[in-house]
């Protein structure tokens, strides 16, 4: 079983997105094996097609600049590489993120690019799982949670690979305690 701890960054604006569509601009993931050991890293930018120009707000929030996405491939190709890297279809896997927003965003981009979504069914919301482990009603944001758990938040907050790496620290710390059925 592989646990794919992932995070996404997406186009964003203050207010409603132009054309009502938000698109993935970065996929970051850490693969954790069935023993709780890191088994690989995935990090790629994605070129948005509906709203190809990043807003100033998006660049400020994510530190992702226009040239990063201009030089990237479209979602369908990056998604294919992500699925290959994650060994989707070859190994048992569980996609895991902090909250369900990233899972929904993946599903939406798959639909936008006319890709199948069946592979997204094996998903677990680690934020809900963390709430159950800690017996709390609401979990804080990822950065605060990482610090509460005694780790230094490394990298750039709101960059997919950094957020995935930091979430993996918490995931591995509680590796034996997760109930990944939700």
GIHUVEN-V495658 format. One record per residue. N is the residue number from 1. RES is the residue in three letters. SS is DSSP state (h for helix, s for strand, l for the rest). Layout:
BEGIN
N/RES/SS, N/RES/SS
END
This chain:
BEGIN
1/UNK/l, 2/UNK/s, 3/UNK/s, 4/UNK/s, 5/UNK/s, 6/UNK/s, 7/UNK/s, 8/UNK/s, 9/UNK/s, 10/UNK/s, 11/UNK/l, 12/UNK/l, 13/UNK/l, 14/UNK/l, 15/UNK/l, 16/UNK/l, 17/UNK/l, 18/UNK/h, 19/UNK/h, 20/UNK/h, 21/UNK/l, 22/UNK/l, 23/UNK/l, 24/UNK/s, 25/UNK/s, 26/UNK/s, 27/UNK/s, 28/UNK/s, 29/UNK/s, 30/UNK/s, 31/UNK/s, 32/UNK/s, 33/UNK/l, 34/UNK/l, 35/UNK/l, 36/UNK/l, 37/UNK/l, 38/UNK/s, 39/UNK/s, 40/UNK/s, 41/UNK/s, 42/UNK/s, 43/UNK/s, 44/UNK/s, 45/UNK/s, 46/UNK/s, 47/UNK/s, 48/UNK/l, 49/UNK/l, 50/UNK/l, 51/UNK/l, 52/UNK/l, 53/UNK/l, 54/UNK/l, 55/UNK/l, 56/UNK/h, 57/UNK/h, 58/UNK/h, 59/UNK/h, 60/UNK/h, 61/UNK/h, 62/UNK/h, 63/UNK/l, 64/UNK/l, 65/UNK/l, 66/UNK/h, 67/UNK/h, 68/UNK/h, 69/UNK/h, 70/UNK/h, 71/UNK/l, 72/UNK/l, 73/UNK/s, 74/UNK/s, 75/UNK/h, 76/UNK/h, 77/UNK/h, 78/UNK/h, 79/UNK/h, 80/UNK/h, 81/UNK/h, 82/UNK/h, 83/UNK/h, 84/UNK/h, 85/UNK/h, 86/UNK/h, 87/UNK/l, 88/UNK/s, 89/UNK/l, 90/UNK/l, 91/UNK/s, 92/UNK/l, 93/UNK/s, 94/UNK/s, 95/UNK/s, 96/UNK/s, 97/UNK/s, 98/UNK/l, 99/UNK/l, 100/UNK/l, 101/UNK/h, 102/UNK/h, 103/UNK/h, 104/UNK/h, 105/UNK/h, 106/UNK/h, 107/UNK/h, 108/UNK/h, 109/UNK/h, 110/UNK/h, 111/UNK/h, 112/UNK/h, 113/UNK/l, 114/UNK/l, 115/UNK/l, 116/UNK/l, 117/UNK/l, 118/UNK/h, 119/UNK/h, 120/UNK/h, 121/UNK/h, 122/UNK/l, 123/UNK/s, 124/UNK/s, 125/UNK/s, 126/UNK/h, 127/UNK/h, 128/UNK/h, 129/UNK/h, 130/UNK/h, 131/UNK/h, 132/UNK/h, 133/UNK/h, 134/UNK/h, 135/UNK/l, 136/UNK/l, 137/UNK/l, 138/UNK/l, 139/UNK/l, 140/UNK/l, 141/UNK/l, 142/UNK/h, 143/UNK/h, 144/UNK/h, 145/UNK/h, 146/UNK/h, 147/UNK/h, 148/UNK/h, 149/UNK/l, 150/UNK/l, 151/UNK/l, 152/UNK/l, 153/UNK/l, 154/UNK/l, 155/UNK/l, 156/UNK/l, 157/UNK/l, 158/UNK/l, 159/UNK/l, 160/UNK/h, 161/UNK/h, 162/UNK/h, 163/UNK/h, 164/UNK/h, 165/UNK/h, 166/UNK/h, 167/UNK/h, 168/UNK/h, 169/UNK/h, 170/UNK/h, 171/UNK/h, 172/UNK/h, 173/UNK/h, 174/UNK/l, 175/UNK/l, 176/UNK/l, 177/UNK/l, 178/UNK/l, 179/UNK/l, 180/UNK/l, 181/UNK/l, 182/UNK/l
END
